[in-house]
Amino acid sequence: MRVLMFGWEFPPHISGGLGTACYGMVRGLANCGVDVLFVMPSASGDEDQSFTKIINASDVAVTETTVDSMSFLKKVEFLRVGSNMVPYLSPEQFSSLVQKEQHEHAEHFMMKFGQKYRFSGKYGANLMDEVVRYAAVCGTIALQRKDEFDVIHAHDWLTYLAGIAAKRLTGKPLVIHVHATEFDRTGENVNTLVYDIERRGMLNADRVITVSNLTRNIVVNKYGIDPNKVVTVHNAVDFAPGKEMAVTRGVPEKVVTFLGRITFQKGPEYFIEAAAKVLKRCRNVRFVMAGSGDLMNRSIRRAAQLGITDRFHFPGFLRGDDVKRMFLLSDVYVMPSVSEPFGISPLEAMQSGVPSIISKQSGVAEVLKYSLKVDFWDINAMADAIYALLEYPAISKIAAKEGKDEVDALKWDDAARIISNVYESMLR
C-alpha cells in the first residue's frame, strides 16, 4: 500500500498536536507495511525520514496542466470572512487579513505556470494564500508522482483543498482526516470560510476519519456528512526513542501544569479560576500555563487580578525535550478543553507518570479510565480534583500507575492498522 499524505507540520517543527499525531501515525503505518510520501509546505531538512519520505512543497514548480485544471479553486469564496477569527491568528493579524481579502478576488491566489512558492508553513496573516497555493502545488506533485501512490490522505482543513486537487487530477481515492473542526476552535461563532473548506473536503472524500466519536457526531450533524463513510480512529501516543532525562526541580512546591495553545478551545481561563480556588486551600503548589495563543495576555491579566502571579508561571510555547522535561517536573496535569476532538497531551503526561485531569468534552475521555474527568466549566469540581491529587497520595499513586499502564497500551501501530484497513476498503 502506498499513500500520498498532505500535512501542515511534522516534527521537530510543530505548533501543536497535529504534527505529533502525523509523526506517530506515519511511523505506525510504516510498521504495517504502508509506504508514505509526506508533503509539507516547508520542510527544514532535519525531519526524521527513516520511515517516510518528506516532500518539500516549496521546492516544486507548478505545471501548466495543474494550472489549467485548478479552476475549482476560483469557486472558493475568499470574501465571506465575516468577523470571526481564523485559527492561530492574533486580532491584529486577522484584521489585516480581512482588509486584504475585502479588496481581492480568489483569482489572486491562483498559480502561474512554472512558478515556485516559498511557504512559511506557519499560521500567519497570509494563511489563506498559502492554503490555496499549497493545494495547487500538491496537485502538481500528485500528477508527477501518480504512479507512486494508491491513496491520498489529507490532514485537517489546511490540506483539504490539496486533497481535493490531487483526487481530481489523478482519480485516486481520498481520505480526509478530521483532527478538529471549526466548531471545536470557535464554538458556534464559526468562520464561514474555514467551515466551507472543511465541508468541501468531507463531501469530496471517499472516507472521513475522525479522531473520536465526539468529532464524528459533529461531522455528521453539523456538516451533513453521510455517517456510512465516517470512521472513528482514536489517536495514540509514542514518545520518540531517546535518552533518559534527569531533571532537578528549582522550587519546593508541587507543580500543576496546563500545556497547550492558550486559546478559547483549550479552556485556559477555567484553569486559572480553578487554580485560584486551590491556592485558597493550600499554598504549597505552583501552576504552570505552558503555551502561546491569542488569550495569553488576557490570561496573564486575570492571574494578576486574582492575586496569584507569585504562584503562576507562563513559560511560553514548549516543544521537544522541553515538553518531556515539563511533564517530569509536574505532579498533576490538567486539560480543561471546551471542545477537544481528541487530546494527545494528557496521554503524554500519563505516559510520563503524571496523574491527569481532563474535561468530559474531550475525545480522549472515550479511551481513558484512569484520569479524573470534569466538565470544563465546573471550576469547583476541577479545583477539587486538583486538590485531591495534590493532598491524597494514595489517589495520586493509583492514577499515576494505572494511567501509565493504560496509555502504554495505546499504540500507533494499532491505530495504523485500522487506517490501513480504511485504505484497503476504498481500493476494494
C-alpha angles and dihedrals in degrees: 000000000000125000134192103208128192119203134161098219141016131185139303087033106053139144099197146333097316095077092045091051092049091051094052093043095051091048090050092049090051089054088052092054097259117139113215130197103197116202118196129173096241122012119192098201096242096088117122106259098171091109103023141027115243117214116199109217089200089068096055125091118212116249126226091243090056094049091050091050099047098079091119089072090065088065092062107107106232093170098062094083098126116180101305127117122257105225116268095011124121117232090255093051092046093050089054091049093051092051090049096048094047088067101040136069129218091259088072089070096053122114128249121224113267094007126136123205127206107223121203092205087213134116098250136139092282092054095123092050089055095045092057096040090048088055092055093046091048089052088057092048091050091052094046092049099034092130093050100068142042102194137033119220122188125189122214128334095295090072102032094097088050090053092049091049093050092048094049093047098045107023091230119143118264131221118195115202114205111204093162139352132219088254089060093050100044109013112227094334092086128179101242092209094056091043090053093051091048093050092046089054094049094047093049094046123099089210132014119207118200125192094226143008086251089062092041090059091052092049092051099040104032099035099033095234121164105259090215091072097043117093128183117223113173118220123244135200134241123169108213111255111268146142122295110269124221117200133188119209114226096200131053095222126093117259129229114191138203112187121182145067111324093230138121092268095058096052100229093161092060090052091054093049091049090048091056090053093050092049090056088061101039133010097193092095141080127204124216125197105191116187144056136250147122093295094055097101093043090050092052091050092049092051088052092049090053091050096236102115091110087065100032126080134191108195094170129232115345129199141174116351091003089065091051090047091051092052092049089054093049130095095186133019122205129194107181096174119171090211119000117177089203121326121218097187096077089051090054091047094049091047086058090054096257116140109233141209117205135180119254086230092073131096092225088065085073093067104032125084100166101057124089111248127205136163108265092235096050100092091169092058090044091052091048091051092050091047092049093052091047099045105031110061094189092060092045093048094051093046091049097047100040092039093055092049090049095050094044087063092058101089128179088221089066093048090046092054090057091048090049089053089053089055092050093048090057093049091049 
